[in-house]
Amino acid sequence: MPRKGRSVFSELVVAYLFLGGTGAGACAVMAVAGLLVDGDQLRLCAASRFLDERGRAYGRFFGTGLTAGVAVLVLGMICLTADVGRPDRLVLLAVSEPTNYLVLGAWSLSACFGLGVLAVLAWRGILPTTLAAFRVLGVLLAVVSFVTMTYTGLLLSSMASVPLWHSLWLPVMFVLSSLSCGIALVLASAILGRSACAFASVLRMLVRIDGLIIVVEVLVLAAWLVAVCAAAGAGSADANATSTDAAALASVRLLLAGPDALAFWVGLVAVGLVVPLAIDVIASCALSSPRVSLATQSGQTAFLASATGVLIGGACLRATVVSAALVPAAVSLL
């Protein structure tokens, strides 16, 4: 099966889709977590510029998680800029048609980066901040992070010429994957940043939430593939079938049994969904056991393995969704 020239987007765009979604997901998770911090405690920590014992713990946890999210977001922006070729083209894009998803994405990505940097400085105590400012910053960061996670899926689903993408299930799947990858990045940064023990209850809650997200993600993934096949009339020998229907079914075959099947079944389904879900379920059912405690090496290793699997799965999801996408004119290449 010749594959030359078949990809709609380059590898740099695939990397951007993954890194941008993961970074925005981590920023969203940290923003919501920050909004749930007790106001009196946060006020005292802010007053001390996070120099007291409790303030240092908060600063380490939120500062490390947000730094990881912003860093991954920046890597995604670098990939996007490299694909475009010149940074000034991104500026032109940002001031073009206001209703374009790309314009929405350019602004949301920039806002997410800017607010993320401010949040890092605030939680590190570098930027003097009041409780009210923390709350406003958290809300704004959560909103723009959600927009950043959402727009890529909306952009792809709006492309009617690519039947594999032209489904409302795709944006939902991208948002769920971004949230799961964001949680994985936060969990890994907390463990590697040595703040997991102090925030063990928060991380355990995130593990439970991630397990639920993965379950929903599996259902949405199945619904997306079924919807694509149903829209194309899968299995029918209708003489009125169009080239768009043929492209849709060919794309699904590439995912499930073609050249992209290994990355789909092993990278996404097995490593990215099944293994992390199994670890999350085991951890949720035995959180009182010292073997899964975040204070132990074995417990941290298990959670890092789960986080790594989620991130691998998120990367494979974007790679296979882009790689298997066919436009009707490209079916003749297969």
N, C-alpha and C positions, 0 to 999 in steps of 0.2 A: 504494500500500500504506500504509494508515494505520499510523503508528508510535506515536501518542500513547498514553502509559500502558503501553507494552509493556515497558520496561526493568525488570528485577527490582531493580537497584541504581541509585543516583544517580551522577552524575559524580564527586562527592566520594569515593565508595567506590571507583570505578575508579582515581582518582588515588591513593588510599591503597593499593590492591592493587599498583600499580606502584612507588610511592615506598617503601612498606614492604618489598617484596621486594628492590628495588634496594639500599636501605640495609643490610638484613640480609645480602645477598649480598656487599657490599663489606666489612662487618665480618667475615664468615666468611673471606673471602679474606685479609684482613690478619691475622686471628687465626692461620690456618694458616701463613702466611708467617712470622709472628713465632715460631712454634714451631720453624721450620726454621733460625732464626738460630743460628750457632755459640754454644754456651754460654759459652765463655771470652771471646769478644768481647763478648757481651751483658753478662756480669758486669763487665767493665772499663768498658763504657759506663755501666752503671747506677751503678757506684761513682763515676764522674766527673759523675753527674747529666746525662749527655749533653752535656757542655760541651767535650770534646775534639773533634778534627776528625772522627774516625770516628763518635763519638757524635752530633754534630750532623747528620751525613749520615743515620744511622738515625732520629734524631728527626724530621728533615724528611720522610723518606719515609713512615714509619709514622704519624707525627702527622698529616700532611696527608691520607693515605688514610683513616685512621680518622675524622678530623674530617669529611671529605666524607660518609662512610657514616652517621655519627651525624646530621649535618645533614639529609640526605635522609630518614632515619628519622623525625626530628622533624617534617619537613614532612608525612610520611604520617600521623603521629599527630595533627597539627593538622587534616588533612582528615577523619580519622575522628571527631575530637571535634566538628568543625563539622557533620558529617552527623548525629551523635547528637543534637546540640543543646545539651546541657549536660554539662560535665566530670564532674559527680557521677554521671551515669548510667553512665559508664565504671567508676567505683568500685563501683557496685552490680553491674555485670556481672562484675567481677573476683571478687566474693565469692558469686556465684550458683552454679548447679550445677557441681560440680568436673569432671564428665565432658564438659561442653559444649566444642566446639571454640572457640567465642568466648571462653570463659574461659581456655582454654589459650593462645589468641592474645594476650589482654590481658596475661597474666602474662609470656609469652615476649617480647612487645614491650617491656614495662617493663624486664625483665631485660636485654634486648639494649641498650636505651638506657643503663641504669645501668652495665653492664659496659663498654660502648663509651666512655662518658665517663671511667671509671677508666683504660681503656687509653690514651686520648689523654693524660691527665695523666701516666701512667707513662712513655710514650714521649717526652713533651716534657721529662721530668726534673722536673716540678713536684711529682709525688708520689714520695717515696723508695720504691724497690722493689728487692727482692732477685731473684736469678735464679729461685729457686723460686716466688716470687710471680708473676713474669712467666709462668712455665709454667702455673701454675694458672689465672691470669687468661685466658691464651690458650685453654686447653681449655674453660673455662666459656663464654667468648664464642663459640667455634666451635660448641658444642652448642646454646646458646640461639639463635644466628643460624640454624642449620639448622632448628630447630623453628619459628622465625618464618617462614622461607621456605616451610616445608611446610604449616603449618596452614591457610593460605588455600585452597590447592588441596583439602585434605581437607574443609574446610568446604563448598566449592562441590560437590564430588563426593558429599557426603552428602545433598544435596538431591534426593531421588528425584523430586520434583515437577517438576524441570527436567531433562528427559532429555539435553540437550546437555552438562550438567555431570556427570551421574550415570555417571562412568567413572573407573576407577582410573588411566587415562592422564593425566587432568587434573592431579593433584598432581605427577606426575613432570614434566610439561611446565612447570608453574609453578616447580618447584625448578631445573630446567635453565635456564629463562629468568632467574630471579633470580641464579643464579651467573654467567651470561653478562653480565648487566647490572652485577653487582657488579665483575666483572673490568674491564668497560668504564669504570666510574666510577673504579676504582683507577688504570687506565692514564691516563685523562684528568687525574686529580689529580696524578699523578707528573710528567706532562709540563708541565702548567700550574704546578705547584709547583717546577719546576726541579730535580727529583731523578731524572729519567729516566736521565741519563747514568751516574750513580753506581750505579744498580740496573738497568742495561740487560739483564744476563743474566736477572734475575728477571722483568722485563717481557717479554722474549722467550719465556720459558717460559710465562708467562701467556697470551701470544698463541697459542702452540701449543695449550695446554689449551683456550682459548676456541674455536679451530677445531674441535677434537674435540667440544666441547659443542654447537656449532652443528649439526654433522652428526647427532649423536644427537637433538637437538631437532627437526630436520626429520623424522627417522624417527618420533619419538614423535608429532609433530603429525599425520603421515599416519595412523599407527596409531589415534590418537584419533578422527579423522573416520571412518575405516573401521569402527571398533568401534561408533560411534554409529549409523551407517547399517545395519550388520549387525544390531544389536540391534533396530532398527526394521523390519527386513525390507525394505531399500531395493529399489525396483524391482518389488516384488510387488504384485499387485492383490488381495491376500487380503481377503475380505470381513470377516474377523475382526480386521483391523487396528484398533488402539485409537487414541483421541485422543492418547495419549502417543507412539505411533509417528508420528502425523502431526506432532506438535509437534517431534519430533526431526528428522525429514526437512525440515520447514520451516525449522528453525534452521540446518541445514547449507546449505540453499539460500540463506538470507540471507547466510551467510558467503562462499559461493563465487560466487554470481551475483546477489545481491540488493543492497540498499542498503549493506551492510557489505563488499561485495566489494573496493571500492577500497582501504579501509584494510587489508583482509586481504592482498590480492595485492601491492599497492604498498608499503604501510607495513610490514607484517610480513614477507612472503615476500621481496620484492625488496630493500627498504632494510634491513630488520632481519636477514635471514638470508643472502641470496645475496651482496650487496655486501661485508659484513664477512667472510664466509667466503672470498671471492675475495682480499680484501686479506690476510687471515691466511695463506692458502696461498702467495701470492706472497712475503710477508715470510718465511715459514718456509723457502721454497726458496732464498731469496737473502739470508739474514741476514748473510753475510760481505760483501755489497756495501755500499759506503759510501752508496749512494742510499737504503737502507732503514735506515740507522743511526739510532738514537735521538738521536745527537749532531747530526744535520743537520735543517734546517728542513723539507726535503721528507719526510724519514722521519717526523718528528713529526706533520706534517700528515696523512700517510697513516694513521698509527695513530689520530689524533684523529678522522678521518673514519670509520674502522671503529668506534671507540667510540661516536660519535654515532649511527651507523646501528643499532647494537645497542640503544641506549637508546630510539630511536624505535620499533624493532621490539617491544621489551618493552612500551612504552606501548600500541601498537596491538594487541598480543596481548590484554592485559586489556580494552581498550575493545571489541574485536570479540567476545570471548568473552562479555562481559556484555551487550552490545547485541543479539547474535543469540539470546540465551537466551529461549526461549518455554516457558510452562507450557501444558498442554493446553487450558485455558479461553481462552487468548489466541490460539489459531490462527484463531478466527473473525474476529479483527481484521485478518487479512492479506488 
